Amino acid sequence: MDTYKDDTTTTSATAKRFPTVHFYDQGFVDVYNQTWLWATDCWKKPSSRSRIAHTYFTHGDGTTINQFEAILSTFWLVYSNRIFPAGNQLDIFYDQQEPNGAIRGEYSEKDGKPVLNRDNPEGVLPPLFSWAEYNIYHKIGNKKRIRDVIPILEKYWEWLDTTFKDESGLYSVPLAATTMTNSPRRGMHYPVDFNAQQAMNALYMAQLGDILNDKEIAFRYNRLFFSLKTRINTMMWNDEDGIYYDLDKDQQQIPVKTIAAFWTLLAELPNEERAEKLIGHLKNPQTFGTENPFPTLAANDEGFSDRGTGYRGSVLSPFTFMVIKGLEKHGKYGLARECAIRHLYYILDTLHPEGKQKGNLWEAYLPHRDGPAQWQGKKEWPRADLLAYAGLATVALMIENIIGLYVSLPRKTVDWIVPTLEIMGIEHLSLKRNLITILSNRSGRGWEIRLESEKLYYFTINVLGKKRKTLPIPSGKCSMLIDKL
């Protein structure tokens, strides 16, 4: 490793800007930058009369704050260098927790009251708070926050258990609770996605317990995780079809292949053999390996629609993000990156349609060509510029999968998985009061990685799956030649 001096210093003004990304396709960089500009317009301060006590990120002129959207937005707002405090999104919901532990999926922006409807009378939505908190911890590094939220999340778990779990050991919620409102899952009583999400909830609660060195919490939620994992694997897995299915009231499988099945990858439920079968569907154009990955319904299902038609074939960034994070869990970094790039190209082609005015970022996209998904009779769907969803692709997937950077502030580590040698990297990324820069470039000496940091951290580079090395990166600037690793 070579070190070199530079007289420039990081100013406080620099610290208050978003990270800059570098990539060979300028379109990817432009939409990343534009997302932050749009986000600035969507960050709102509650009125003095509102029961909402925190600034928050919202969509357009919406009148409610949605739990699913708020949780998902944290996965890319954590890269704002704390310009947008991602935890605020979750604190709004924690503040409204009821004495029985209930946290409803939607609240009025005006008065903070829950918004309930007949399709989902309890107002439950995917229980993903612990997953988001684990991610925030590794990007922000605030252990006190974990200590503060654990009691809230434990009460929330108890409410979910008391209200939705029955003697089967599985959870029963209405279709609206999965967010996939018109998915053809007729007869569904035990949804595979909600049960896998609750297994994830247990998995990450155990890991939050580990962070606090609380062995009792870690042990209890690990036990709950393995209990639910066993039930899902025993009752919902179909070996012949190589996928997980919903169950009806009689605990019989409903053979409809939906994107819901792939929450199991992220929840670490399938063994290696089953994971390979599941991942096979993601590569198969006849089921989920469409040009724009991944549709909400298998392409060979009789209910599949090329127009999307809501959750009958549309591609939504949250589900593509979920699948890609599941692929990571199983070491499929190359496939994850390829799918992230394909999805982002479809977003770009829709944002910049040929021969037309500038387009939009959309809530949902078509599976086989560029353009927003369609749903006859639903003029308000898909929503334009729903950044809570779009930022998952344009920011989070851009940094984590296309560039390939994985950051953990508590560990003071940055892992860079470099699947191909290209000019790319990131500048001025906050690493807990430490701004870092990591850039790859081709010099006269070969492929070179240049690094800049204010403090010591540990950098792991994995090049093409062939070269892997962990190095302490000192303060200042330095460089390394990949050929010499």
C-alpha positions in Angstrom: 0.0 0.0 0.0 1.3 3.4 -1.0 0.6 6.6 1.1 0.8 10.1 -0.2 0.2 13.5 1.3 -2.4 16.0 0.5 -2.9 19.4 2.1 -6.7 19.6 1.7 -8.8 19.1 4.8 -12.4 18.1 5.2 -14.5 21.1 6.2 -17.7 21.1 8.1 -19.5 22.1 4.9 -18.2 18.9 3.3 -19.6 16.9 6.1 -23.0 18.3 5.5 -23.4 16.9 2.0 -24.6 13.6 0.5 -22.1 11.0 -0.5 -21.0 11.2 -4.2 -21.0 8.1 -6.3 -18.9 7.2 -9.4 -19.9 4.8 -12.0 -19.2 4.3 -15.7 -22.9 4.8 -16.6 -23.6 8.5 -15.9 -27.3 7.8 -16.0 -27.0 5.8 -12.8 -25.1 8.6 -11.2 -27.6 11.3 -12.3 -30.6 9.4 -10.9 -28.8 8.8 -7.7 -28.1 12.6 -7.3 -31.6 13.5 -8.4 -33.1 11.2 -5.7 -31.4 13.3 -3.0 -32.7 16.5 -4.5 -36.2 15.2 -4.7 -35.9 13.8 -1.1 -35.1 17.3 0.2 -38.6 18.4 -1.0 -40.3 15.4 0.7 -38.8 15.9 4.2 -41.6 17.5 6.3 -41.9 19.2 9.6 -45.2 18.4 11.5 -47.5 21.3 12.3 -47.6 22.6 15.9 -51.0 20.9 16.4 -50.0 17.5 15.1 -49.5 14.5 17.4 -46.5 13.6 15.2 -43.4 14.8 17.1 -40.7 14.2 14.5 -39.7 15.4 11.1 -40.5 12.8 8.5 -40.2 11.7 4.9 -43.5 11.5 3.0 -44.9 11.3 -0.5 -46.5 14.2 -2.3 -49.6 15.6 -0.7 -50.5 12.3 1.1 -52.5 12.6 4.3 -51.1 9.4 6.0 -47.8 8.0 7.1 -47.5 4.3 6.1 -45.4 1.8 8.1 -44.2 -0.3 5.1 -43.0 2.8 3.2 -41.4 4.4 6.3 -39.5 1.3 7.2 -38.3 0.8 3.6 -37.2 4.4 3.3 -34.7 4.0 6.2 -32.6 1.6 4.1 -31.6 4.4 1.8 -32.0 7.4 4.0 -29.2 6.0 6.2 -26.8 7.0 3.4 -27.7 10.7 3.7 -24.8 11.4 6.0 -27.4 12.1 8.8 -28.9 15.0 6.8 -32.1 13.0 7.1 -32.3 11.2 10.4 -33.6 7.8 9.2 -34.7 6.7 12.7 -37.3 9.5 12.8 -39.4 7.4 10.4 -39.7 4.6 12.9 -40.0 6.8 16.0 -43.3 8.2 14.7 -44.8 4.7 14.9 -43.2 3.9 18.3 -44.7 7.1 19.7 -48.2 5.8 18.8 -47.8 2.4 20.4 -50.9 1.4 22.4 -50.9 -0.1 25.9 -51.4 -3.6 24.5 -48.3 -3.2 22.2 -50.2 -2.5 19.0 -48.6 -0.4 16.3 -50.9 0.3 13.4 -49.7 0.3 9.8 -51.0 3.8 8.9 -51.5 7.1 10.8 -53.0 10.4 9.9 -50.4 13.1 9.3 -52.8 15.6 10.8 -53.8 14.1 14.2 -51.6 11.0 14.5 -54.7 8.7 14.8 -54.6 5.2 13.2 -56.2 4.8 9.8 -58.1 1.5 9.7 -60.3 -0.2 7.1 -62.5 -3.3 6.6 -59.8 -5.1 4.6 -57.4 -4.8 7.5 -59.3 -4.1 10.7 -56.3 -4.3 13.0 -54.2 -2.2 10.7 -51.3 -4.6 10.8 -48.5 -4.4 8.1 -45.3 -6.4 7.6 -43.4 -6.5 11.0 -40.0 -5.3 9.8 -39.0 -2.8 12.5 -36.2 -5.0 13.9 -34.7 -5.6 10.5 -34.6 -1.8 9.9 -33.2 -1.1 13.4 -30.4 -3.6 12.8 -29.5 -1.9 9.5 -29.6 1.6 11.1 -27.3 0.4 13.9 -24.7 -0.8 11.4 -25.0 2.4 9.3 -25.3 4.9 12.2 -23.7 3.1 15.1 -25.9 4.2 18.0 -26.2 1.4 20.6 -28.3 3.6 22.9 -31.0 3.6 20.3 -31.2 -0.2 20.3 -31.5 -0.1 24.1 -34.4 2.4 23.9 -36.4 0.6 21.2 -36.0 -3.0 22.4 -38.9 -2.7 25.0 -41.1 -1.2 22.3 -40.4 -4.0 19.9 -40.9 -6.6 22.6 -44.4 -5.3 23.3 -45.1 -5.2 19.6 -44.1 -8.8 19.3 -46.4 -9.7 22.1 -49.3 -8.0 20.3 -48.6 -9.8 17.1 -48.4 -13.1 18.9 -51.7 -12.5 20.9 -53.6 -11.2 18.0 -52.6 -13.2 14.9 -50.9 -16.5 16.0 -53.2 -19.5 16.5 -52.7 -23.1 17.7 -50.9 -24.0 14.5 -48.0 -21.8 15.6 -48.4 -19.8 12.4 -49.8 -16.3 11.9 -53.0 -15.5 10.1 -53.5 -12.0 8.7 -55.7 -10.6 5.8 -54.2 -10.1 2.3 -54.1 -6.3 2.8 -51.6 -6.9 5.6 -49.1 -8.2 3.1 -49.5 -5.0 1.0 -50.2 -7.2 -2.1 -53.8 -6.1 -2.2 -55.0 -7.8 -5.4 -52.6 -10.7 -5.6 -54.5 -13.9 -6.7 -54.0 -15.7 -3.4 -57.6 -16.8 -3.0 -58.3 -18.8 0.1 -55.1 -17.7 1.8 -55.3 -17.9 5.6 -51.6 -18.3 6.6 -49.5 -16.0 4.3 -46.0 -17.2 3.6 -44.6 -13.6 3.5 -46.0 -12.5 6.8 -44.9 -15.7 8.5 -41.4 -15.3 7.0 -41.3 -11.6 8.0 -42.2 -12.6 11.6 -39.4 -15.2 11.5 -37.1 -12.3 10.3 -38.5 -10.2 13.2 -37.4 -12.9 15.6 -34.0 -13.4 13.9 -33.2 -9.7 14.1 -34.5 -9.3 17.7 -32.0 -12.0 18.7 -29.3 -10.0 16.9 -30.3 -6.8 18.6 -30.1 -8.8 21.9 -26.5 -9.8 20.9 -25.6 -6.1 20.3 -26.7 -5.3 23.8 -25.0 -8.4 25.2 -28.4 -9.4 26.6 -28.2 -13.2 26.4 -31.8 -13.7 27.7 -33.3 -11.7 24.8 -30.9 -13.3 22.2 -31.8 -16.8 23.5 -35.5 -16.2 23.7 -35.9 -14.8 20.1 -33.5 -17.4 18.6 -35.8 -20.1 20.1 -38.8 -18.4 18.6 -37.1 -18.1 15.3 -36.2 -21.8 15.0 -39.7 -22.8 16.1 -41.3 -20.6 13.4 -38.7 -21.7 10.8 -39.5 -25.4 11.5 -43.2 -24.8 11.0 -42.8 -22.8 7.7 -40.3 -25.4 6.3 -42.6 -28.3 7.3 -45.9 -26.9 6.2 -45.3 -24.3 3.4 -42.4 -25.8 1.4 -43.3 -27.7 -1.8 -40.3 -29.8 -2.9 -41.8 -30.7 -6.3 -42.3 -27.1 -7.3 -39.3 -25.8 -5.4 -41.1 -22.9 -3.7 -43.0 -21.9 -0.6 -46.8 -21.5 -0.7 -49.5 -19.9 1.4 -51.8 -22.1 3.4 -55.6 -22.2 3.5 -57.7 -22.5 6.7 -57.1 -26.3 6.6 -53.4 -25.8 6.4 -53.3 -27.0 2.8 -51.0 -25.4 0.3 -52.4 -22.9 -2.2 -50.3 -23.5 -5.4 -49.9 -20.0 -6.6 -46.3 -18.8 -7.1 -45.9 -15.2 -5.9 -43.0 -12.9 -4.9 -44.1 -13.5 -1.3 -42.2 -16.8 -1.2 -38.9 -15.1 -1.5 -39.1 -13.4 1.9 -37.9 -16.8 3.1 -34.5 -16.3 1.6 -34.0 -13.0 3.5 -35.3 -14.7 6.7 -32.7 -17.5 6.3 -35.3 -20.3 6.3 -34.4 -22.7 3.4 -31.4 -25.0 3.6 -28.8 -24.9 0.8 -30.7 -27.3 -1.4 -34.0 -25.5 -1.1 -32.4 -22.2 -1.6 -30.9 -23.3 -4.9 -34.4 -24.4 -6.1 -35.8 -21.1 -5.0 -33.0 -19.1 -6.7 -33.6 -21.2 -9.8 -37.0 -19.5 -10.2 -35.3 -16.1 -10.1 -33.2 -17.1 -13.1 -36.1 -18.7 -15.0 -37.8 -16.3 -17.4 -40.9 -18.6 -17.2 -41.5 -17.7 -13.6 -39.6 -14.8 -11.9 -36.6 -14.1 -14.1 -38.3 -11.6 -16.3 -36.3 -8.9 -18.1 -37.1 -6.4 -15.3 -36.7 -8.5 -12.2 -38.8 -9.7 -10.3 -42.6 -9.8 -11.0 -45.0 -10.1 -8.1 -46.6 -13.1 -9.8 -44.9 -15.9 -11.7 -44.9 -15.2 -15.5 -46.4 -18.7 -16.2 -49.3 -18.3 -13.9 -52.7 -18.0 -15.6 -53.4 -14.8 -13.7 -50.2 -13.1 -14.8 -50.5 -9.8 -16.6 -47.9 -8.2 -18.9 -49.5 -4.8 -17.9 -48.8 -5.5 -14.3 -52.4 -5.1 -13.1 -51.4 -4.3 -9.5 -49.8 -7.3 -7.9 -50.4 -9.7 -10.9 -47.1 -9.1 -12.6 -45.9 -5.6 -11.7 -42.3 -5.1 -10.6 -42.0 -3.1 -7.4 -38.6 -1.9 -6.1 -39.3 -3.0 -2.5 -39.8 -6.6 -3.6 -36.8 -6.5 -6.0 -34.7 -5.0 -3.1 -36.0 -7.8 -0.8 -35.0 -10.6 -3.2 -31.6 -9.1 -3.9 -30.9 -8.9 -0.1 -32.0 -12.5 0.1 -29.6 -13.5 -2.7 -26.8 -11.8 -0.7 -27.6 -13.9 2.3 -26.9 -17.0 0.2 -23.7 -15.6 -1.3 -25.1 -14.9 -4.8 -23.5 -11.5 -5.1 -23.0 -11.7 -8.9 -26.7 -12.5 -9.6 -27.7 -9.8 -7.1 -25.7 -7.2 -8.9 -26.9 -8.2 -12.3 -30.5 -8.0 -11.2 -29.9 -4.6 -9.5 -28.4 -3.2 -12.8 -31.2 -4.6 -14.9 -33.9 -3.1 -12.6 -32.2 0.3 -12.5 -32.0 0.3 -16.3 -35.7 -0.1 -16.6 -36.2 2.7 -14.1 -33.9 4.9 -16.2 -35.6 4.0 -19.5 -38.9 5.0 -18.0 -37.6 8.2 -16.4 -36.1 9.2 -19.8 -38.6 7.9 -22.5 -37.4 8.4 -26.1 -38.8 11.4 -27.9 -41.0 12.4 -25.0 -40.9 14.7 -22.1 -39.1 13.7 -18.9 -40.8 10.8 -17.1 -41.1 9.9 -13.5 -39.9 7.4 -10.9 -42.9 5.1 -10.3 -44.3 2.9 -7.6 -44.5 -0.1 -10.0 -43.0 -1.1 -13.4 -43.8 -3.4 -16.3 -42.1 -6.8 -16.2 -41.1 -7.1 -19.9 -40.6 -3.6 -21.2 -40.0 -0.1 -19.8 -42.9 2.0 -18.5 -45.0 2.2 -15.4 -47.3 -0.7 -14.6 -51.0 -0.3 -15.3 -54.1 -1.3 -13.4 -57.4 -0.7 -15.2 -59.8 1.3 -13.1 -57.1 2.4 -10.6 -56.1 5.9 -11.9 -54.2 6.6 -8.7 -51.9 3.6 -9.2 -49.0 3.4 -9.6 -48.0 6.6 -7.7 -45.5 8.8 -9.4 -42.2 9.7 -7.6 -42.8 7.5 -4.6 -39.3 7.9 -3.3 -39.7 5.6 -0.3 -39.7 2.8 -2.9 -37.6 4.3 -5.7 -34.7 5.2 -3.4 -34.2 1.5 -2.6 -33.0 1.1 -6.2 -31.5 4.5 -7.0 -29.5 4.8 -3.7 -29.4 1.6 -1.6 -28.9 -0.9 -4.5 -26.6 1.6 -6.2 -24.2 1.8 -3.2 -24.6 -1.8 -1.9 -24.9 -3.9 -5.0 -23.9 -2.0 -8.1 -20.9 -0.4 -6.6 -20.7 -3.2 -4.0 -20.0 -1.5 -0.6 -21.1 -2.9 2.7 -20.6 -0.6 5.7 -20.6 -1.4 9.5 -20.0 1.6 11.7 -19.8 -0.3 15.0 -17.1 -2.6 13.5 -15.4 0.3 11.7 -15.4 -1.9 8.6 -16.1 -1.4 4.9 -16.4 -4.5 2.7 -16.1 -3.9 -1.1 -17.2 -6.8 -3.3 -15.8 -5.9 -6.7 -17.4 -8.3 -9.3 -15.8 -6.5 -12.2 -13.0 -4.0 -12.6 -14.6 -0.7 -13.5 -14.2 2.9 -12.7 -16.5 3.3 -9.7 -16.6 4.2 -6.0 -17.9 6.6 -3.5 -16.7 9.9 -2.0 -17.5 11.5 1.4 -19.4 8.6 3.0 -19.9 9.1 6.7 -18.4 6.4 8.8 -19.3 7.6 12.3 -17.7 11.1 12.4 -15.3 9.9 9.8 -15.7 10.7 6.1 -14.2 8.1 3.8 -13.6 7.9 0.0 -13.0 4.7 -1.9 -12.4 4.9 -5.7 -11.1 2.4 -8.3 -9.4 3.6 -11.4 -7.0 2.4 -14.1 -3.6 4.0 -13.8 -0.3 3.5 -15.6 0.5 0.9 -13.0 -2.7 -1.1 -13.5 -6.0 -1.1 -11.6 -5.6 1.0 -8.5 -7.9 1.7 -5.5 -7.5 5.1 -3.8 -8.7 5.6 -0.3 -9.1 8.6 1.9 -10.2 8.7 5.6 -10.0 10.9 8.6 -9.6 8.0 11.0 -8.4 4.4 11.0 -10.9 1.8 9.7 -10.7 -1.7 8.3 -11.2 -2.3 4.6 -11.9 -5.7 3.1 -11.7 -6.1 -0.6 -13.0 -9.1 -2.6 -12.0 -8.8 -6.3 -13.8 -11.1 -8.7 -14.2 -13.7 -6.0 -10.5 -14.6 -6.4 -8.6 -12.1 -4.3 -9.7 -11.2 -0.8 -7.8 -9.2 1.7 -8.5 -7.1 4.9 -6.3 -4.1 5.5 -6.2 -1.3 8.2 -6.7 2.0 6.4 -4.9 4.8 8.2 -6.0 8.4 8.4 -5.1 10.5 5.3 -4.8 9.2 1.8 -3.4 6.0 0.4 -3.6 3.8 -2.6 -3.3 0.1 -3.4 -2.7 -1.8 -6.7 -5.0 -4.7 -7.2 -2.4 -6.8 -9.0 -0.2 -6.7 -5.8 -2.9 -7.9 -3.4 
